[in-house]
């Protein structure tokens, strides 16, 4: 059941009837006609912009359209009133039994809110994709939570979702990792070492150095780099990916696939992707304009192999091969996305850190060119996370040497609190993560407030069961606070589709907080009005009717928390 979709269908059918009657001209485009909650709940249950949207193309006054549309809508037994407001908005009130029907539908359908909007389209969500040079830090945590929740949201809304981690193991940073591990290996042999600038001195590599010693003994001691670099590089990458997988597991993130950048080299994939662009006239030899502002000391105008990315919306063309014949950093990225397209995905989503903002246009241009516009790419950037304790910058033991790790955060507050809190802001907005606030038991803490609603519902159901009440009764709704909760529940299917359409899982967290707020208001109302209480003392039949609404709330809270990757609690500690 999707009540907003149902009422929109009623509006469209009424408009089509008006066309048939001659009250509206034929051929009107109705795709922009919407039915949504009114800005002010006092104005009604729903509002439609139909008259405003159709006024210009029909050559009619919006109020005239709204008045005629209202008359049609009032003929439907679900519509209690239809009032024209302002220049032509139409506010609707629905009959009380409609809201009872919403609760009944939820209790009869554990998948209430799921959508087929995605129509089984294959989408690849690539997220985290951190360099395999150390444990994940708090910035990676936000990207991991956002990407994982987005993947779950799209799955819930009908897409065929694949979660993927791109292992950046093809660049020079992995050589630096290998050299850093080698230094720890020498330390494991009780040798004194110097740490050159740019190496990774974090304590997390101590165990890796010791493991390398256990594997090869002293075979690499005092040996030239060419003897051990390749082996230590592979050993170190495997060790770091094991650490990263463990970090992701702490957060409840499970990838469907891990894709190695190194696999692109020597396999012809990079060449194939560039040849595909060349066949479309998008690769040429040329010299780029100098960068704006002060020129770097080492900049010089050289002819390079360029991708004509401006043909697909980029600001400048991009180099893919250097003057000396080596590939630029952009070339393997093109090849990786070419492979995504070749694997048959209909849509691609990349979740990246805010420092990758300059990457967006060029990658969108590459995907558009490689797929001939058939495959879409949405790049979602996650902004920085600032850590606080009681409003002050938070300092923690940094096993990584230079940053706070994902493991540190999860150990401090738990995976559920971490995940929910990371989704209390839109991905492209900075996030302040205050360790004292995220565990605070107050209305200002969204994760507590939602979980408190879950715990209260479990408490009510346990008490009802202890009293021998049948928990499967039909809903009885009479108070304004009960109708407010039912209205919010009716928004869930619509909210899911809006969030999925815009790739915005934070909307789920916002909605759950609003639903919890309405539920707690209803709970408090019960302390004032006996007839609103869920447990009607001495009247099991009345209790059956009253507890139907919190049962429905729990269905939706569980679904929403499931999308966020958070487990609903049964009692607060």
C-alpha positions, 0 to 999 in steps of 0.5 A: 500500500502506498497511500500517496500514490493511491491518492495521486492516481485518484487526482490523475483519474479525476483530471482525465475525467475533466478532460473527457467532459471538456472541462480541461483541454486534451493532451495535457502532460500530467507528470509534474502533478504531485500529491504530498504532505502540506507544509502546514499540517493544519491545512489538511492531510495531503495537498496537490499542485495539479491546478498550478501545474496545469494552469498555463498549458490549459490556458485556465485560471488555477483556482477554476481548475482547483474548484472543478477538481475538488468537486470530482475528488469529493465524489470518492469515499476516501475524501472528507474535504477538498479546500482550495487555498491561495492561487490554486493549491488544493488541500485534502482531508481524508476520512478517519477510516483511511488512516485505520486502513493504513495501520491494518495494511502495515500489520498485514504486510511486513514488507510495507514500504518496499518498492519496485521503483528500481525495476530490477535495474543493476546498480554498482555502488562503489564505496570506501575504496581506501588505499590499502596502506593502513586501517580505516579512519573516521573519514572512511567510516562516514563513506562506509556507512553512507555507501552501505546504507545507500546500497540497502536503500536501493535494494529496498526500493527494487534495484539489483545492487552490488557493493564493491570496494576498489583496491588502490593497489596499483600506485606508488603508495603501495611501494611506500607501504612495502618499504614501511613494512620492511622497516618494521621487519628489520625492527623485528630482527632487533635492528635499528632503523630510520624512518624517512619522511613519507613512510608510514610509522603507525604501530599497526605495521609492527605485527605485519613486520613480525608476520613477515619475519615469521614467513621469510626469516632473515632472507631479506635482511641487508638485501637490496630493494629489488630482491624483496620489494615485489614480495613485500608489496604483495604481503603487505597489501594482503595484510592491510586488506585483512585489517580493512575487512576486519574494520568493515566487519566491526561496522557491519559492512560486507562487500560483494566484491573487491576489485584490484586496480593492479588487475587493470595493468598488463591485461589490456583493459586500460588499452581497450578502454582508451581504444574505445574512446579513440574509436569515437573520436575522443582521443587526440594528441595535444597540449593543454593550456597552463593551469590557472594561477601560479604555475608549478615550478615543474610545469611545462607544455608537453604534447600528451594523449588527451581525452576530449572530455569537454564533449561530455560536459567537462571543463577541460580535456584530460590527459590519459597518457604522458609524454613518456608513454606512461599512463596518468592516474586517470587512465586506470580509473577510465578502465575500471569504469569501462569494466563496470559498463562491460559487466552489464550494470545499468547505473553506477554510483561512486562514493568518494571523499570530499577531496575528490571533487575535481574527479566528478566531471571527468569521470561522468564524461568518461562513463557517458562516452564509454557507454554512449549515454546508456549508463548513468554515474552519480558521484556522492562526496562525503564531507569531513567528520570532526570529533568532539567530547563534550564540545571540545576537540576529542583526542584518542589513542592513535594506533595509526600514528596520525589519525583516529581509526574506525575501530577506535570510534566503534569501540568507543560508542558501538556500531549502531550509534556510529552508523546512525549518527553518520547519517544524521547529516546529508553526505555533502554537509560537514558532520560533528561527531561528539562522543558524549552527545551520541550516547546521551539519552535525550530527545536531542540525540536522534539515535537514542530517541528512535531506539527509545521508541523501539524499546517502549513498543517492546515494553508495551507488547511484553506487558500485554502478552503477560496479561494474556492479550491477543496481539493481533487485534484490528486497530482502533484510532480516535485521538488526534495524536493517534491520527498524527502517527498514522499519517506519518506511517502513511508517508513511509513508502513515499519517503523511501522512493524519494530517498532512493530516487535522489540517492539520499539515505539520510532521509531515512534517518530524518524520517525515523526521528520524526516518526519517533517524535510523533510516537513519543508524543502519543505516549505522553498523551496517554499519561493525560488521557486514559482512553489513549493508553496502549494498555487499557486496564481490565479491558483486553479487547480495548487493549488489542485495538490500541496496541495495533498502532505501536505494532505498526510503528515498530514494523516501520522503525525496524524497516528503516533501521534495517536500511541504515544497518542498525539493530532495533533495541528491545530495552534501553540500558 
